[in-house]
């Protein structure tokens, strides 16, 4: 007799609060156990404190004496009926009773039919003001303890809690029209028959099908339909591999023949690059939403195998789309993230992404999260995969309501998804839908799950598919006939067969057809750059002067700045007057000039507003008015593009992923992420490895994200020194063994062919130019910049306006321009270097009086390697020994990248000394023309490399 189960056992705090207002009369009951005296509502005279209050005081005395009041823990959520969704099957025996146990609480059967006044905090009565206790229990059980389990009482906002109560407690809210039921059935048909079709045609192929959670397709479509109805025009989705092909086919509505072509191993790709497996690919599609008859743009973001890594990328892309549309409230653009249960609980990036959800410069105004809760992770049981009751508990940290629902009840699923979409639109906050389902097959179609979950899969093999269950229900109630149902199946099967036939006619694959973020008008119709040239990156001197003047001023009146900052601004003013810039001012010039040209600039990362090394100060703070700030960069010109500079949360993985997604949305922006110290990028290595370095090869996706990585050995300890350039150089794809053919467009062509650009600038002017070149190129590539520390204030690390005015450009190599260049025949040694070590070498050369015998050439761009300019420099000094010199660090592997490229361009004809690579840590080179020596020994012996000849290092 489930309706006689005691209210407090199954209905949670909601019931106790609703049924125990102070104006409701009570009668007492006393437990036979040693527990506290409590009360229960009655229609008779007498009054006392509410049951909930009694429980609270009892908990203060002894927390173990009070049970957990959570109805969702006993809801019927598992379609298999064998597991408890919250991993806890224990319910205290004294809290569930039948008619013969009513006396335990001093209740009689007659009490169940007594009428009670309903408080204003509940919606179970509808238009009724009173209900019998029996009916109260039945209605609350129906709301909270059936196929839907609600978690929201932790939300510390009464309005939001009441909103949820009204959506679920109001009688009759889950009534669907015949047309809505038929639409739901048709969507289930498409979802299931698509998987069946793939299984028939490619039975031995991995496809990570959706079997066991086919209801996810109508669930997603319902969220999209409801959101479209409320004004959403653009939906950006992220999801793992399971069910991805089904989503592409039946939600995004990608052409089926293009999906089927991905199963043909004989088809070659028309696009360059490696491509990716079919269940990682993305898609962008504009279409009419058939339910609302409104235009909708759907984008499914491509992702790697690394689960949940796509989450912050989706959020960043969503934020950018909202920004470009002026959609500050998220009423036009939204995101949906689909998760697996094990990954949602296990992957830390989920937590990082949640904590971006309400930050001003990162919020997307609410995301709908859909968890495909298979109740298993590959072969790992939930009890071994998480410590929390539910896989969704991470969402509680941001007060997101969590709606658990049995995925074998399609109408419950659809209703929950509709409410979730309304919640997001109403409150601009995240919400989680937990589809408690099962995985009909193994982790993939080739996997055998009976090895590790025999009992679960015995039950799964007996499980009636949700489509049959729902079709039988609708046929029984007369909503559809058996013939109509069979015709719907035959119709979709015919669509699949016809698409399969067309796929056989395809001769080639086009990866660009799977592009998730197209940039209309940026490339030509074939997806190629419109030119292979880059304009000069210098700007007029009057613009430099204007930006310098703004950078050294406070644009707002009555704004009190810190006295130390006043000195910095006076220093900028003095530099502007003397036509020079340091590192911070050069950055200001680059950003400001791009803003004038209509290019949006966004700089994000930890403490970037001030700068880790207190050099930037792009946000000024009033010293007398709390939270009053000024961003002078946004006061340069009346019609400039906006500048966004934002301190991020203390996250690298999540924030770098977010900025990568932001940069995906438009090519007309400079998006930069700065690490607090260069080596901090390693906690975001997944984004770097799986998205940034390989994104174009896998997904034909251009991206102009810029990484600023402070790099140098200036006394901050081993963790705050090297930005690990060797890692980025190792992942560069330029060919070290191919002797390049030098053409007129070699520089730009080389940039176009590379997977990313790696630079280590030695002058502020170089930094200025490379930032501007990043936007002026006719294509987009990720840019890795090793930024300095001590050079930020080094007296020699200054650049003249003459190096930045119109007609000037980024120099991949800065050649020697002193005495050695004027008399190259007298040069005994040509040193190649990069970054800060240049200033150490110049100082040492001067102190030893070797200005005429030693030439020093700087590599500003390391990758792609400037073969043409290195060859030119080496030929300029035919009698000189060649030296590559780097900062001293045994693990700093410029050597591993530089050596083969020097050998290639110089035809192995001249010996090369490598300075700064610890000989003891270096592997045997196998090349007699390659010699290693430490930087200290090199400097100690007056640059005399011959002193080392005949010795083995």
Buried (B, 14 or more C-beta within 10 A) or exposed (E): EEEBBBBBBBBBBBBBBBBBBEEBBBBEBEBEEEBBEBBBBBBEEEEBBBBBBBBEEBBEEEEEBBBEBBBBBBBBBBBBEEBBBBBEEEBEEBBBBEEEBBEBBEBEEEBBEBBBBBBEBBBBBBEEEEBBBBBBBBBBBBBBBBBBBBBBBEBEEEEBBBBBBEBBBBBEBBEBEEEBBBBBBBBBBBBBBBBBBBBEBBEEBBBBBBBBBBBBBBBBBBBBBBBBBBEBBBBBBBBBBBBBBBBBBBBBEBBBBBBBBBBEEEBEBBBEBEBBBBBBBBBBBEEEBEBBEBEBBBBBBBBBEBBBBBBBBBBBBBBBBBBBEEBEEBBBBBBBBBBBBBBBBBBEBBBBBBBBBBBEBBBBBBBBBBBBBBBBBBBBBBEEBBEEBBBBBBBBEBBBBBBBBBBBBBBBBBBBBBBBBBBBBEBBBBBBBBBBBBBBBBBBBEBEBEEBBEEBBEBBEEBEBBBEBBBEBBBEEEBBEEEBBEEBBEEBBEBBEEBBEBBEEBEEBBBBBBBBBEBEEBBEEEBEBEEBEBEBBBBEBEBBBBBBBBBBBBBBEEBBBEEEBEEBBEBBBEBBEEBBBBBBBBBBBBBBBBBBBEBBBBBBBBBBBBBBBBBBBBBBBBEEEEEBEBBBBBBBBEEBBEBBBBBBBEBBBBBBBBBBBBBBBBBBBBBBBBBBBBBBBBBBBBBBBBBBBBBBBBBBBBBBBBBBBBBBBEEEEEEBBBBBBBBBBEBBBBBBEEEBEEEEEBBBBBBBEBBBBBBBBBBBBBBBBBBBBBBBBBBBBBBBBBBBBBBBBBEEBBBBBEBBBEEBBBBBBBBBEEBBBEEBEBBBBBBBBBBBBBBBBBEBBEEBEBBBBBBBBBBBBBBBBBBBBBBBBBEBBEEBBBBBBBBBBEEBBBBBBBBBBBBBBBEBEBBBBBBBBBBEEBEEBEEEBBBBBBBEBBBEBBBEBEBBEEEEB
